[in-house]
Amino acid sequence: MSRREKLVTRFKGKPNDLTWDELVRLLGRLGYTEVASGKTGGSRRRFVHITAPTIALHKPHPGNIVKMYVIEYVLQVLTEEGLV
């Protein structure tokens, strides 16, 4: 099983310890690109894809663990678009 497949499998299992870096890596491997929100973007992050909808999220802080509602939202978008 490749690293991408392992990451997708882990993500689909809705882990409660998924890190921001893992989520960014997953989205990158699925064709998403992180777009800077300007100089004062703060914790807001946008991920754009050529054909799929844009995903707008807040980077977790002060910790690095992604909230469950974010995982569920991203999973829903990726599933509807047939990316996972």
C-alpha positions, 0 to 999 in steps of 0.5 A: 500500500502506498503512502497516499493510500495509507493517508487516505485510509487513515483520513476516511477512518476519521481519526481524532488525532489527525494533524494539520500537516497530514490534512495539507499533505492529503489535499496536496496529493489529491490535487489541491493547492494552498492559496495564501489569503494575503498578508494578514490571512492569519489562520484562514487557509484556502485550498483550490482544485482545478475541477473540485470546489474550493475548501476554506478552513481555519488552521487549528491553534494553538494545537495542531490537531484538526477538529472532527467537524473539519474532517467530516466537512472535508471528507464530504467534499472529497467524497462528493467529488469522487476524490476519495 
